């Protein structure tokens, strides 16, 4: 059907903060407009603002931990530790890469919550903690394991030969280090890791999580932006660095307490050519300030065409029932995820490449009513690189977020998982992808597509770094991946109406926007919206919706 959407406050895609890169963005939302205000060129700040003098932090931390007797309750600083511990531990291990037979360094090992389980698979574990009574408790509990070495030492003063470990693991460590110490240890860890080795860290972000009373709390609560930015800033003399595989909420704390502020991060040591420049570009482009500017045209929490108006209509088609699981690809700041969780009682897993987007989403999640908070989780990751359990989602939902993906065949097959992927491309060895959608599950996406008229030069310039294709190409890719019941809806007329109404509403609020942001940003937005309306009217672009299903067993 055409011409259905006549009232909306939104438009497509995202803001461009600087010139678009020459290579395609990996996936998610397409840059929308050039925000030319000088402040938008600054990389997302390490917003903890240089927390803590190193020596002062170290003494305060020692004093702090000497108050607590070594125990699970003191390690977790929670009266519910006995209930949280096992689920928390199992979840953390589910996020680790394979370390069977490998060398593991455990930083901040404490009494050994993770030491014994690490040792069951690892070739060797070096467990380190700077509090003697804690590491001695660990030794008393796990000293019978002949593949564990216990070390009482300050992590900021540790030395190991380069390439000593396959995995460096830490749990609740860096929130007790100053910013300078955190950066320094990140540099050392990169040096200690073997090529392709992994660094896993789990931290309390934003604010306190435990409910044990504390007379003094010197903990440094950072944000996901802080940790991602610091990881990206680290490099070795041979130009190796960290590639962030994922950063996400800990579900155990969400389900038990409605607390989304427990975060874990997994990064891999890679050579210079494998560094994730596109992710860093996104985080420099989509600063928190720029995100707020974008939402002034999309509507608060929205970063997709039509905002809540189109979301209501699209979601009504999905036959959602409470308790189902939805994967929201390119979730942005969480508008659709929040709507789905609140209106349908479904559990939503939002994924986006931008740490700044996920930061905003998690901040908002923390302010929601408890029952809604418990149905949401957010993750920083590349949908083309991450893996999820087989048959784990009832619906996969993506709004204007896949047009930056060049290899759509690969993505669709990965979602359905009816194909294989190269474990070692040179040897042509293959293994099967996990099946993400449950049998009978639904895939729903919208995207900008090429249309019948040849593109003008300004449209080619606008789309030179993106992978726009025709609706027919989408259909063929979906069929080729093994989906059934593939249906396409041309929404070009609706997109024109939405953009026109959006532009009218936006220009009416010109003075307020310029007061909060700047005139350059305002001009860039209005120029692009005007161009997009023309491209749509001249049939150079169209907007399409696609629905497909995985065949039921």
Backbone torsions as a table, in degrees:
resi	resn	phi	psi	omega
1	UNK	NA	146.1	179.4
2	UNK	-118.2	155.6	172.9
3	UNK	73.3	22.8	-175.8
4	UNK	-79.9	-36.6	-170.4
5	UNK	-93.4	107.0	-176.8
6	UNK	-114.3	-5.8	177.1
7	UNK	-136.6	119.9	178.4
8	UNK	-164.9	157.0	173.2
9	UNK	-122.9	83.4	-179.9
10	UNK	-174.0	-178.5	169.9
11	UNK	-163.9	-172.4	-172.2
12	UNK	-90.8	147.6	162.5
13	UNK	70.9	-158.4	-168.3
14	UNK	-128.6	176.6	-175.6
15	UNK	-88.8	137.9	174.0
16	UNK	-94.8	124.2	-178.1
17	UNK	-94.8	-14.2	178.5
18	UNK	-155.7	-178.3	-178.8
19	UNK	-59.1	139.3	-179.1
20	UNK	-65.5	139.2	-179.1
21	UNK	-66.7	160.3	-175.9
22	UNK	-71.2	-28.8	-179.2
23	UNK	-99.0	156.2	-177.1
24	UNK	-63.6	144.0	171.2
25	UNK	-66.2	147.6	-173.7
26	UNK	-59.7	-41.7	179.6
27	UNK	179.1	179.9	178.0
28	UNK	82.2	-157.6	-162.3
29	UNK	-72.9	137.7	179.3
30	UNK	-71.9	138.8	175.7
31	UNK	-58.5	138.5	-174.3
32	UNK	-105.3	-43.9	-174.1
33	UNK	-151.9	158.2	-178.7
34	UNK	-89.1	109.3	175.7
35	UNK	-88.9	110.1	-167.5
36	UNK	-102.0	4.6	177.5
37	UNK	-64.0	134.8	-174.1
38	UNK	-55.2	-34.0	-176.1
39	UNK	-66.5	-19.6	-177.8
40	UNK	-79.9	-5.9	178.8
41	UNK	-87.0	-7.5	-177.8
42	UNK	-76.7	134.0	175.0
43	UNK	-59.2	144.9	177.7
44	UNK	-46.8	125.9	-171.4
45	UNK	-74.2	154.5	171.1
46	UNK	-76.5	85.5	-161.5
47	UNK	-71.7	-0.4	173.1
48	UNK	-75.7	-4.3	172.0
49	UNK	55.3	53.9	175.6
50	UNK	53.9	54.2	-177.9
51	UNK	-66.7	129.3	165.7
52	UNK	83.6	123.2	166.1
53	UNK	-75.3	133.9	-169.0
54	UNK	-57.9	-51.2	-177.1
55	UNK	-66.1	-40.5	178.9
56	UNK	-63.6	-43.1	178.7
57	UNK	-60.7	-43.9	-176.8
58	UNK	-61.5	-45.1	-179.4
59	UNK	-66.7	-40.9	179.3
60	UNK	-65.0	-36.9	179.6
61	UNK	-67.4	-41.7	178.1
62	UNK	-60.9	-46.6	178.6
63	UNK	-60.9	-41.3	-178.8
64	UNK	-59.9	-49.4	-174.0
65	UNK	-78.5	-19.9	177.5
66	UNK	-68.6	-17.7	179.1
67	UNK	-71.6	-29.0	-171.0
68	UNK	-100.8	134.3	174.1
69	UNK	-72.0	137.6	-179.6
70	UNK	-59.4	115.1	-178.9
71	UNK	-164.4	167.7	175.5
72	UNK	-60.7	-42.0	-178.9
73	UNK	-61.6	-41.4	-179.8
74	UNK	-73.3	-34.6	177.9
75	UNK	-64.2	-39.6	-177.4
76	UNK	-95.0	-9.9	-179.2
77	UNK	49.9	43.5	-177.1
78	UNK	-142.7	136.9	175.9
79	UNK	-71.8	-16.3	179.2
80	UNK	-99.9	20.1	-174.2
81	UNK	-56.6	-38.4	-177.9
82	UNK	-62.3	-30.2	178.5
83	UNK	-85.7	-36.2	-177.5
84	UNK	-75.3	-35.5	-165.9
85	UNK	-53.2	-54.6	-172.8
86	UNK	-65.3	-45.2	179.7
87	UNK	-65.7	-40.9	178.1
88	UNK	-61.7	-46.5	-179.9
89	UNK	-61.3	-47.5	-179.3
90	UNK	-62.4	-39.0	179.7
91	UNK	-65.9	-44.6	179.6
92	UNK	-58.1	-45.3	-178.7
93	UNK	-66.7	-27.3	179.0
94	UNK	-67.6	-19.2	-178.9
95	UNK	-93.5	-6.4	-176.7
96	UNK	-82.1	147.6	172.0
97	UNK	-72.5	168.4	178.5
98	UNK	-62.4	130.8	178.0
99	UNK	-129.8	19.2	-178.6
100	UNK	-60.7	125.8	178.6
101	UNK	72.9	7.8	-174.4
102	UNK	-104.0	171.8	-178.6
103	UNK	-94.1	126.9	-174.6
104	UNK	-122.1	135.1	171.7
105	UNK	-108.6	120.5	178.7
106	UNK	-105.6	111.8	-179.8
107	UNK	-95.2	135.7	-176.9
108	UNK	67.5	45.7	-172.2
109	UNK	-69.3	-24.6	178.8
110	UNK	57.9	-137.9	-176.9
111	UNK	-81.2	-2.6	174.8
112	UNK	102.0	30.6	177.1
113	UNK	-53.5	-35.9	-177.0
114	UNK	-112.0	-13.2	-172.3
115	UNK	-59.5	-51.6	-174.6
116	UNK	-64.4	-38.2	-178.9
117	UNK	-71.7	-36.9	174.2
118	UNK	-60.6	-40.8	-175.6
119	UNK	-69.4	-22.8	-178.4
120	UNK	-66.7	-25.3	-179.3
121	UNK	-114.5	-29.9	-175.2
122	UNK	-71.7	153.6	172.3
123	UNK	-69.5	-39.7	177.4
124	UNK	-156.1	142.8	177.7
125	UNK	-122.7	129.7	170.4
126	UNK	-105.4	111.0	-176.5
127	UNK	-100.2	123.9	-174.3
128	UNK	-124.4	135.4	170.6
129	UNK	-150.6	148.1	-175.8
130	UNK	-90.8	-5.7	176.9
131	UNK	-100.5	115.3	-172.9
132	UNK	-60.4	-41.9	-177.5
133	UNK	-64.6	-28.2	179.7
134	UNK	-77.0	-46.1	-178.6
135	UNK	-68.8	-29.5	176.6
136	UNK	-70.0	-36.4	174.6
137	UNK	-63.3	-39.2	176.7
138	UNK	-62.6	-44.4	-179.9
139	UNK	-63.4	-41.2	179.7
140	UNK	-63.0	-34.7	-177.8
141	UNK	-82.6	-36.4	-170.7
142	UNK	-121.7	8.9	-177.5
143	UNK	-64.3	-18.5	178.5
144	UNK	-72.8	-13.6	-179.8
145	UNK	-79.8	122.0	-173.5
146	UNK	-83.6	1.8	178.3
147	UNK	-113.4	23.5	178.7
148	UNK	-123.2	131.6	172.1
149	UNK	-111.0	130.4	-178.8
150	UNK	-103.8	137.6	-174.7
151	UNK	-142.5	122.0	173.2
152	UNK	-92.2	109.7	-175.7
153	UNK	-159.9	156.1	174.0
154	UNK	-80.9	122.3	-175.6
155	UNK	-61.3	-25.0	-179.0
156	UNK	-75.5	-9.4	-179.5
157	UNK	-118.2	8.6	180.0
158	UNK	-69.2	147.8	171.7
159	UNK	-135.4	135.0	173.9
160	UNK	-140.5	153.6	174.9
161	UNK	-62.5	150.8	177.3
162	UNK	-59.0	141.8	177.0
163	UNK	69.7	31.7	-176.4
164	UNK	-82.0	-24.9	-169.1
165	UNK	-132.1	149.3	174.1
166	UNK	-88.9	-30.2	-178.7
167	UNK	-141.8	130.1	169.8
168	UNK	-111.5	124.2	-172.5
169	UNK	-119.6	133.3	174.6
170	UNK	-141.5	145.4	178.8
171	UNK	-135.1	115.5	-179.8
172	UNK	56.1	55.6	177.9
173	UNK	-113.0	-52.3	-168.6
174	UNK	-73.1	-17.6	173.9
175	UNK	-71.0	-7.8	175.1
176	UNK	-107.1	9.3	176.9
177	UNK	-116.3	149.8	175.2
178	UNK	-67.4	169.5	178.0
179	UNK	-60.7	-43.5	-179.6
180	UNK	-64.6	-41.5	178.5
181	UNK	-64.9	-41.3	179.2
182	UNK	-59.9	-48.0	178.8
183	UNK	-61.3	-41.5	-179.6
184	UNK	-63.7	-43.3	179.1
185	UNK	-67.8	-37.9	176.1
186	UNK	-57.3	-41.1	177.7
187	UNK	-64.3	-44.3	-179.8
188	UNK	-64.0	-42.6	-179.8
189	UNK	-59.1	-42.7	178.8
190	UNK	-57.9	-39.6	179.2
191	UNK	-69.6	-38.0	-178.1
192	UNK	-72.4	-23.7	-177.2
193	UNK	-75.4	144.6	170.1
194	UNK	-73.5	161.7	173.7
195	UNK	-53.7	133.9	-177.2
196	UNK	68.5	10.8	174.0
197	UNK	-70.6	161.3	-174.4
198	UNK	-115.9	148.8	176.6
199	UNK	-122.5	118.7	178.9
200	UNK	-114.9	130.5	174.7
201	UNK	-136.6	143.7	178.1
202	UNK	-128.7	131.4	-175.1
203	UNK	-141.5	156.6	168.1
204	UNK	-83.6	124.3	-179.9
205	UNK	-110.3	159.2	174.1
206	UNK	70.8	-58.4	-177.1
207	UNK	-161.4	176.1	-177.2
208	UNK	-59.3	142.6	178.1
209	UNK	-110.7	-43.0	-177.0
210	UNK	-68.0	160.4	-178.7
211	UNK	-112.9	13.4	173.0
212	UNK	-75.3	131.0	-179.0
213	UNK	-62.9	139.1	-179.2
214	UNK	-133.8	124.5	176.6
215	UNK	-71.0	-32.3	-179.5
216	UNK	-140.7	128.8	-178.4
217	UNK	-126.7	94.7	-177.7
218	UNK	-85.3	8.6	-176.1
219	UNK	-61.3	141.3	179.8
220	UNK	-102.6	101.3	-176.8
221	UNK	-87.9	114.4	-179.9
222	UNK	-102.6	-171.4	177.2
223	UNK	-118.5	165.7	174.6
224	UNK	-56.9	-32.7	178.2
225	UNK	-59.3	-43.6	-178.6
226	UNK	-57.1	-51.8	-175.6
227	UNK	-66.9	-42.4	179.1
228	UNK	-64.7	-43.0	-179.0
229	UNK	-63.2	-43.5	-178.8
230	UNK	-66.2	-41.2	176.3
231	UNK	-59.9	-42.5	-178.6
232	UNK	-67.4	-24.9	-177.2
233	UNK	-81.6	-9.7	-175.2
234	UNK	-86.0	136.3	173.5
235	UNK	-147.6	159.8	179.8
236	UNK	-104.9	168.9	178.0
237	UNK	-57.9	-27.7	178.5
238	UNK	-93.6	17.2	174.9
239	UNK	69.6	16.3	170.6
240	UNK	-72.1	161.1	179.8
241	UNK	-159.8	-172.2	179.2
242	UNK	-97.5	134.1	167.1
243	UNK	-109.1	118.4	-177.4
244	UNK	-76.4	120.3	179.3
245	UNK	-82.4	-43.6	178.3
246	UNK	-162.8	156.6	170.8
247	UNK	-144.8	124.1	-172.2
248	UNK	-152.1	164.7	173.2
249	UNK	-63.7	154.5	169.4
250	UNK	-90.8	116.5	-174.2
251	UNK	-64.4	-33.6	-177.9
252	UNK	-56.0	-44.4	-179.3
253	UNK	-71.9	-32.1	175.7
254	UNK	-65.1	-47.1	-175.9
255	UNK	-70.6	-37.2	-178.9
256	UNK	-78.5	-43.5	-169.3
257	UNK	-123.3	-2.3	-172.6
258	UNK	64.2	31.9	-176.4
259	UNK	-107.4	107.5	-178.9
260	UNK	-90.7	8.6	-169.2
261	UNK	-92.1	-2.4	172.1
262	UNK	-83.0	121.5	-173.7
263	UNK	-126.6	145.3	172.0
264	UNK	-127.3	154.0	-177.5
265	UNK	-136.2	138.8	174.9
266	UNK	-124.1	123.3	179.5
267	UNK	-127.4	153.9	-179.8
268	UNK	-122.1	139.2	174.5
269	UNK	-74.2	123.7	-178.3
270	UNK	-133.0	161.5	174.2
271	UNK	-73.7	167.2	-174.3
272	UNK	-55.7	-39.5	-176.2
273	UNK	-70.0	-16.4	179.6
274	UNK	-98.3	-3.3	-178.6
275	UNK	-61.4	146.6	-172.4
276	UNK	-87.9	74.0	-178.9
277	UNK	-66.2	-31.1	-179.2
278	UNK	-66.2	-41.0	178.3
279	UNK	-63.9	-42.1	178.8
280	UNK	-65.2	-36.2	176.1
281	UNK	-61.6	-45.2	179.1
282	UNK	-59.5	-42.8	-177.2
283	UNK	-71.2	-26.0	174.8
284	UNK	-80.9	-29.3	179.6
285	UNK	-79.9	-50.4	-176.4
286	UNK	-94.3	66.1	174.8
287	UNK	-66.6	165.3	178.9
288	UNK	-59.1	-39.0	177.3
289	UNK	-61.2	-44.3	-179.0
290	UNK	-65.5	-37.3	177.8
291	UNK	-60.2	-44.8	179.7
292	UNK	-63.6	-35.1	177.0
293	UNK	-65.3	-42.7	179.4
294	UNK	-61.4	-40.3	-177.4
295	UNK	-68.5	-15.0	176.3
296	UNK	-70.9	-21.4	177.0
297	UNK	-102.6	-31.0	178.2
298	UNK	-79.9	-28.6	-168.4
299	UNK	106.3	146.3	-174.4
300	UNK	-55.5	126.7	-178.6
301	UNK	78.0	-2.2	-174.2
302	UNK	-106.6	140.9	177.1
303	UNK	-141.1	37.3	178.4
304	UNK	-147.1	160.0	-172.4
305	UNK	-56.6	124.9	175.5
306	UNK	85.2	-6.8	176.3
307	UNK	53.3	-138.5	-176.3
308	UNK	-65.8	-30.8	-176.3
309	UNK	-61.2	-51.9	179.8
310	UNK	-72.3	-33.1	178.9
311	UNK	-60.6	-42.4	178.1
312	UNK	-57.3	-45.7	-177.3
313	UNK	-68.3	-46.8	-177.8
314	UNK	-63.6	-42.7	-177.3
315	UNK	-67.7	-29.7	178.5
316	UNK	-64.6	-18.7	-179.3
317	UNK	-83.8	-9.9	-167.2
318	UNK	-92.0	-1.6	178.6
319	UNK	52.7	44.3	-178.6
320	UNK	-73.3	144.7	175.7
321	UNK	-132.2	151.3	-178.9
322	UNK	-53.6	140.7	177.3
323	UNK	94.4	-14.7	178.5
324	UNK	-70.1	163.2	-178.9
325	UNK	-113.3	132.0	-178.1
326	UNK	-123.3	132.7	171.7
327	UNK	-100.6	116.4	-179.3
328	UNK	-101.0	103.6	-175.0
329	UNK	-87.3	122.6	-175.2
330	UNK	74.5	50.8	-170.3
331	UNK	-72.9	-13.2	-179.7
332	UNK	60.4	-132.0	-178.1
333	UNK	-90.6	11.3	169.3
334	UNK	93.2	14.1	-177.9
335	UNK	-58.8	-52.2	-178.6
336	UNK	-68.1	-38.9	179.8
337	UNK	-60.8	-46.5	178.7
338	UNK	-61.4	-44.5	-179.4
339	UNK	-61.2	-46.5	-178.8
340	UNK	-63.4	-43.3	-179.0
341	UNK	-65.2	-40.6	-176.8
342	UNK	-77.3	-44.0	-173.1
343	UNK	-82.7	-30.2	-173.4
344	UNK	-116.8	-7.2	179.6
345	UNK	67.3	24.6	179.4
346	UNK	-94.0	161.2	176.2
347	UNK	-95.1	125.3	-172.7
348	UNK	-117.5	129.7	176.3
349	UNK	-108.3	103.2	-179.1
350	UNK	-92.0	132.0	-176.6
351	UNK	-127.4	133.1	176.4
352	UNK	-149.4	152.3	-179.5
353	UNK	-77.1	-23.6	-173.9
354	UNK	-88.3	120.7	176.8
355	UNK	-67.0	-29.9	178.9
356	UNK	-68.7	-39.5	176.0
357	UNK	-61.6	-47.4	-178.1
358	UNK	-66.9	-36.0	175.1
359	UNK	-56.3	-48.5	179.8
360	UNK	-63.3	-41.9	-179.5
361	UNK	-61.5	-44.0	-178.2
362	UNK	-69.2	-39.7	176.1
363	UNK	-56.7	-42.8	-179.7
364	UNK	-72.2	-36.3	176.4
365	UNK	-57.1	-40.8	-178.0
366	UNK	-64.3	-17.8	-178.0
367	UNK	-99.7	0.8	-177.3
368	UNK	-82.3	166.6	173.4
369	UNK	-63.0	147.7	-168.9
370	UNK	-55.4	-45.0	-175.9
371	UNK	-64.5	-32.7	177.4
372	UNK	-75.3	-42.2	177.3
373	UNK	-54.2	-39.1	-175.1
374	UNK	-71.4	-12.1	179.9
375	UNK	-98.6	4.9	-174.7
376	UNK	-120.9	143.2	166.5
377	UNK	-144.0	145.5	-178.1
378	UNK	-127.0	148.3	-173.9
379	UNK	-143.3	136.7	171.1
380	UNK	-92.0	112.1	176.8
381	UNK	-167.7	165.4	176.0
382	UNK	-94.0	117.6	-175.0
383	UNK	-61.9	-21.1	178.5
384	UNK	-83.2	-12.9	-176.4
385	UNK	-111.0	-25.7	-174.7
386	UNK	-82.7	158.4	176.3
387	UNK	-124.0	144.2	176.1
388	UNK	-126.6	164.8	-177.2
389	UNK	-64.2	152.8	178.1
390	UNK	-63.1	140.2	173.1
391	UNK	50.3	47.9	-174.2
392	UNK	-104.5	-5.9	-178.5
393	UNK	-128.9	141.5	174.9
394	UNK	-85.8	-31.7	-178.9
395	UNK	-139.8	138.0	168.2
396	UNK	-116.5	126.3	-167.4
397	UNK	-127.2	130.3	178.7
398	UNK	-145.6	126.8	-177.2
399	UNK	-113.1	112.1	174.4
400	UNK	51.2	42.4	-171.1
401	UNK	-126.9	-7.9	-176.1
402	UNK	-103.4	-7.4	-175.4
403	UNK	-68.7	-12.0	175.5
404	UNK	-90.2	1.6	-179.4
405	UNK	-95.1	115.9	-179.5
406	UNK	-70.2	-41.3	-174.5
407	UNK	-95.4	74.0	-178.2
408	UNK	-69.7	-33.7	177.0
409	UNK	-57.1	-46.3	-179.9
410	UNK	-61.0	-42.7	-177.8
411	UNK	-65.6	-47.7	-178.5
412	UNK	-63.8	-39.9	178.2
413	UNK	-66.6	-33.6	178.5
414	UNK	-67.8	-39.9	177.9
415	UNK	-62.1	-46.2	178.9
416	UNK	-81.3	-30.4	177.9
417	UNK	63.0	42.0	177.3
418	UNK	-104.0	18.4	-179.6
419	UNK	-132.2	-175.5	178.6
420	UNK	-118.8	161.8	176.8
421	UNK	-129.2	153.7	-177.6
422	UNK	-74.9	124.1	168.4
423	UNK	-78.4	-42.0	175.0
424	UNK	-137.1	103.3	-173.6
425	UNK	-60.9	-37.5	-178.4
426	UNK	-61.5	-36.3	-178.3
427	UNK	-93.2	-3.2	-179.8
428	UNK	53.9	42.5	174.5
429	UNK	-94.8	135.7	-173.3
430	UNK	-126.5	152.3	172.6
431	UNK	-138.5	154.8	-175.9
432	UNK	-80.6	142.0	174.4
433	UNK	-74.5	153.0	174.2
434	UNK	-67.5	148.2	175.1
435	UNK	-85.9	117.1	-177.5
436	UNK	-82.5	-46.0	-179.0
437	UNK	-81.9	140.1	173.6
438	UNK	-73.2	154.9	176.1
439	UNK	-53.1	132.3	-176.7
440	UNK	83.7	-1.1	-178.7
441	UNK	-69.6	161.8	-172.6
442	UNK	-116.2	137.6	169.7
443	UNK	-108.9	127.5	176.3
444	UNK	-130.8	126.1	177.9
445	UNK	-140.5	152.2	167.2
446	UNK	-123.1	152.2	177.5
447	UNK	-162.9	156.1	167.8
448	UNK	-72.9	140.2	-179.7
449	UNK	-133.7	157.4	171.2
450	UNK	-69.1	154.4	-178.0
451	UNK	-123.8	-154.2	-169.4
452	UNK	-81.6	-34.4	-177.5
453	UNK	-78.6	145.9	176.9
454	UNK	-65.8	142.7	-176.9
455	UNK	-71.6	139.2	175.2
456	UNK	-75.8	168.7	-176.1
457	UNK	-61.1	-40.0	-178.3
458	UNK	-67.8	-32.8	175.9
459	UNK	-69.7	-40.2	176.9
460	UNK	-61.4	-39.9	177.9
461	UNK	-64.5	-42.1	-179.0
462	UNK	-64.3	-36.9	-173.1
463	UNK	-102.7	12.3	-171.1
464	UNK	-64.8	-23.9	-179.0
465	UNK	-103.3	9.9	-177.0
466	UNK	-117.3	166.2	-174.7
467	UNK	-114.5	61.6	177.1
468	UNK	-68.0	142.5	175.3
469	UNK	-143.4	173.6	-177.8
470	UNK	-79.8	162.0	175.8
471	UNK	-61.4	-34.4	178.9
472	UNK	-63.9	-35.4	177.9
473	UNK	-66.7	-40.9	175.0
474	UNK	-58.0	-48.2	-178.6
475	UNK	-58.5	-46.4	-179.0
476	UNK	-62.4	-39.8	179.0
477	UNK	-65.1	-39.1	179.3
478	UNK	-66.5	-45.6	176.9
479	UNK	-62.3	-42.2	-178.4
480	UNK	-64.5	-27.8	178.4
481	UNK	-79.5	-9.2	177.5
482	UNK	102.6	7.0	177.3
483	UNK	-72.6	153.6	176.4
484	UNK	-118.5	170.8	177.9
485	UNK	52.4	43.2	-179.7
486	UNK	-74.1	125.2	-179.6
487	UNK	-129.7	138.1	-178.9
488	UNK	-121.1	138.7	176.8
489	UNK	-125.7	124.0	177.7
490	UNK	-84.5	119.2	-175.9
491	UNK	-117.5	31.4	-177.3
492	UNK	-61.0	-46.8	-179.9
493	UNK	-63.3	-38.7	177.5
494	UNK	-63.3	-41.1	-179.9
495	UNK	-62.8	-38.8	177.4
496	UNK	-61.3	-48.6	-179.2
497	UNK	-61.2	-43.1	-179.6
498	UNK	-62.6	-47.4	-178.5
499	UNK	-63.3	-40.2	-179.6
500	UNK	-65.1	-45.3	-179.9
501	UNK	-66.6	-39.2	177.9
502	UNK	-62.1	-46.6	-179.0
503	UNK	-62.7	-40.4	178.0
504	UNK	-61.5	-46.9	179.6
505	UNK	-65.0	-39.2	-177.3
506	UNK	-68.1	-44.7	-178.8
507	UNK	-67.4	-28.6	177.5
508	UNK	-67.2	-23.8	-179.3
509	UNK	-104.6	26.4	-173.9
510	UNK	-54.9	-51.7	-174.1
511	UNK	-63.1	-40.2	179.9
512	UNK	-65.2	-40.8	179.8
513	UNK	-64.9	-46.5	-178.4
514	UNK	-63.9	-35.4	176.8
515	UNK	-61.6	-41.2	-177.2
516	UNK	-83.7	-27.0	-176.8
517	UNK	-126.8	-108.8	177.9
518	UNK	-162.5	164.6	-176.4
519	UNK	-69.8	-34.3	178.0
520	UNK	-59.5	-43.1	178.5
521	UNK	-63.7	-42.8	178.5
522	UNK	-60.1	-46.6	-179.1
523	UNK	-63.5	-40.6	-179.2
524	UNK	-63.6	-41.7	179.8
525	UNK	-64.8	-49.7	-177.2
526	UNK	-65.2	-38.2	178.0
527	UNK	-61.3	-45.9	-177.8
528	UNK	-68.0	-42.4	179.4
529	UNK	-61.0	-40.2	178.0
530	UNK	-61.8	-44.3	178.6
531	UNK	-64.3	-42.0	-178.0
532	UNK	-65.9	-36.5	175.4
533	UNK	-61.6	-42.3	178.9
534	UNK	-65.3	-45.2	179.9
535	UNK	-60.3	-39.9	178.1
536	UNK	-68.8	-44.2	-179.2
537	UNK	-63.5	-36.8	-179.4
538	UNK	-83.6	5.0	176.3
539	UNK	65.3	25.8	172.3
540	UNK	-79.3	-31.4	177.7
541	UNK	-124.1	155.5	167.6
542	UNK	-140.7	168.2	177.9
543	UNK	-121.7	128.2	-173.3
544	UNK	-129.3	151.5	173.9
545	UNK	-117.4	139.4	-177.7
546	UNK	-127.5	132.0	174.3
547	UNK	-123.0	135.7	178.9
548	UNK	-149.5	160.2	-177.9
549	UNK	-130.4	150.9	167.9
550	UNK	-86.0	131.9	-176.4
551	UNK	-58.8	134.8	178.2
552	UNK	-72.2	151.7	178.2
553	UNK	-65.9	NA	NA
